[in-house]
Amino acid sequence: MIKTCLLGMGKAGSVVAEKILNSYEFDLLSVVCKPGSQKTGTPIKNYLNTDSNLLITNADSLVEECKRKRFQLAIDFTTPEATLKNAPLLAEKGVHLVIGTNGFSNHQLRQLKDLVQDYRIGLVYAPNLAVGINLLLSIVKTIARLIPNYQVEITEAENPSETLSHSGTAIKIADDIKIIKEAVRKNRYKLGHREDISKIVSFSTLPTEKNGFHKVRFTGESEEIEILHRSNSAAIYAEGAIKAAAFIQNLKGFYHMEDVLLLERMDRDFRLATNRLYLNFN
Ligand SMILES: NC(=O)c1ccc[n+]([C@@H]2O[C@H](COP(=O)([O-])OP(=O)(O)OC[C@H]3O[C@@H](n4cnc5c(N)ncnc54)[C@H](OP(=O)(O)O)[C@@H]3O)[C@@H](O)[C@H]2O)c1
């Protein structure tokens, strides 16, 4: 079993902890909260649906804890500042990392990449661990490449009280589609086409009391395609974290969720295929 440490046992970390406790592949040896936390020294069974007596520690004793328990892997759901303090201490000991925490600046992300270089560890950086959302992103990119002249509308519905949601997802979908439309347009201009296929990608966020969703609609002159992802439980993040952890345990390097789900590879092959397709068409 993989000796695992969980950093952060807030809303996301708690769901992940339950998932790890129920898995045969991972051995949850430590749960770490913030220095001075009232949770320090209390058993995780006080907070989770488990009978485990594992005591929660805090980040002040992380190095000691790591030496004693010899973690192989750490999963992080804290804050960017906490990650940048804790991750180097673990990387130095050769611990592989799955970072689910959100909100890193480009500079902070560079620091995470440097850890991978400096300590030759494996790291999955996954601001969105939901498997279905990553699939939606990949499918939407594929459609955008095949029918770049269709208008795109992205709708995101989020529960205002649901902090596990990702307002950045709609922006990521929009950005990816814009990049594809721009690349296809340039390619066609280069080949002598005059049609203007660059249409505006619009997106909106709706409040919802129920489970959130992301919907992408492609509209052509005589047809529409809609791709919808609805999140039914916060466990989607935990399932993604487990997949990422299993992926990175024996690898070195910096990876994304697209790598974990083999979507990056599919996307690359498809990009090459569509480039050839456009050249043949022209
Ligand atoms: N990648 C994804 O798909 C995904 C999904 C959900 C959430 N997230 C992200 O995960 C992060 C956590 O979200 P959340 O909703 O669980 O937040 P949260 O409920 O506020 O929990 C944060 C946790 O971090 C701990 N913490 C704070 N500072 C720490 C430190 N210096 N060392 C160790 N632990 C520390 C806190 O400890 P105490 O318990 O002692 O306060 C708490 O347990 C956010 O960035 C969120 O956006 C990502």
The ligand as a MOL file (V3000), in Angstrom:
LIG
                    3D

  0  0  0     0  0            999 V3000
M  V30 BEGIN CTAB
M  V30 COUNTS 48 52 0 0 0
M  V30 BEGIN ATOM
M  V30 1 N -8.7970 20.4190 -7.6190 0
M  V30 2 C -10.0870 20.3100 -7.3790 0
M  V30 3 O -10.8380 19.6810 -8.1340 0
M  V30 4 C -10.6270 20.9560 -6.1370 0
M  V30 5 C -11.8560 20.5740 -5.6120 0
M  V30 6 C -12.2760 21.1730 -4.4370 0
M  V30 7 C -11.4850 22.1210 -3.8100 0
M  V30 8 N -10.2930 22.4750 -4.3580 0 CHG=1
M  V30 9 C -9.3780 23.4300 -3.7150 0
M  V30 10 O -8.8230 22.8280 -2.5390 0
M  V30 11 C -8.4760 23.8530 -1.6000 0
M  V30 12 C -9.1410 23.5580 -0.2610 0
M  V30 13 O -10.5360 23.6780 -0.4080 0
M  V30 14 P -11.5480 23.4460 0.8090 0
M  V30 15 O -12.8770 23.7970 0.2980 0
M  V30 16 O -11.3180 22.1180 1.4100 0 CHG=-1
M  V30 17 O -11.0240 24.5840 1.8500 0
M  V30 18 P -11.1940 24.5920 3.4360 0
M  V30 19 O -12.4490 23.9100 3.8230 0
M  V30 20 O -10.9800 26.0070 3.8620 0
M  V30 21 O -9.9720 23.6740 3.9650 0
M  V30 22 C -8.6400 24.1070 3.9250 0
M  V30 23 C -7.8210 23.1560 4.7470 0
M  V30 24 O -6.4500 23.5590 4.6430 0
M  V30 25 C -5.8780 23.4860 5.9570 0
M  V30 26 N -4.7190 24.3900 6.0290 0
M  V30 27 C -4.6970 25.7460 5.9830 0
M  V30 28 N -3.4200 26.1790 6.1170 0
M  V30 29 C -2.6300 25.0660 6.2610 0
M  V30 30 C -1.2480 24.8600 6.4580 0
M  V30 31 N -0.3860 25.8870 6.5420 0
M  V30 32 N -0.8090 23.5950 6.5230 0
M  V30 33 C -1.6540 22.5340 6.4660 0
M  V30 34 N -2.9790 22.6770 6.3020 0
M  V30 35 C -3.4650 23.9300 6.2050 0
M  V30 36 C -7.0090 23.9000 6.8800 0
M  V30 37 O -6.7070 23.4580 8.1850 0
M  V30 38 P -7.7540 23.6420 9.4060 0
M  V30 39 O -8.7400 22.5150 9.2280 0
M  V30 40 O -6.9190 23.5110 10.5940 0
M  V30 41 O -8.3700 25.0000 9.2280 0
M  V30 42 C -8.1830 23.1540 6.2360 0
M  V30 43 O -8.2450 21.8280 6.6980 0
M  V30 44 C -8.9440 25.1750 -2.2420 0
M  V30 45 O -7.8690 25.7610 -2.9150 0
M  V30 46 C -10.0160 24.7210 -3.2300 0
M  V30 47 O -10.2110 25.6250 -4.2950 0
M  V30 48 C -9.8610 21.8940 -5.5090 0
M  V30 END ATOM
M  V30 BEGIN BOND
M  V30 1 1 1 2
M  V30 2 2 2 3
M  V30 3 1 2 4
M  V30 4 1 4 5
M  V30 5 2 4 48
M  V30 6 2 5 6
M  V30 7 1 6 7
M  V30 8 2 7 8
M  V30 9 1 8 9
M  V30 10 1 8 48
M  V30 11 1 9 10
M  V30 12 1 9 46
M  V30 13 1 10 11
M  V30 14 1 11 12
M  V30 15 1 11 44
M  V30 16 1 12 13
M  V30 17 1 13 14
M  V30 18 2 14 15
M  V30 19 1 14 16
M  V30 20 1 14 17
M  V30 21 1 17 18
M  V30 22 2 18 19
M  V30 23 1 18 20
M  V30 24 1 18 21
M  V30 25 1 21 22
M  V30 26 1 22 23
M  V30 27 1 23 24
M  V30 28 1 23 42
M  V30 29 1 24 25
M  V30 30 1 25 26
M  V30 31 1 25 36
M  V30 32 1 26 27
M  V30 33 1 26 35
M  V30 34 2 27 28
M  V30 35 1 28 29
M  V30 36 1 29 30
M  V30 37 2 29 35
M  V30 38 1 30 31
M  V30 39 2 30 32
M  V30 40 1 32 33
M  V30 41 2 33 34
M  V30 42 1 34 35
M  V30 43 1 36 37
M  V30 44 1 36 42
M  V30 45 1 37 38
M  V30 46 2 38 39
M  V30 47 1 38 40
M  V30 48 1 38 41
M  V30 49 1 42 43
M  V30 50 1 44 45
M  V30 51 1 44 46
M  V30 52 1 46 47
M  V30 END BOND
M  V30 END CTAB
M  END
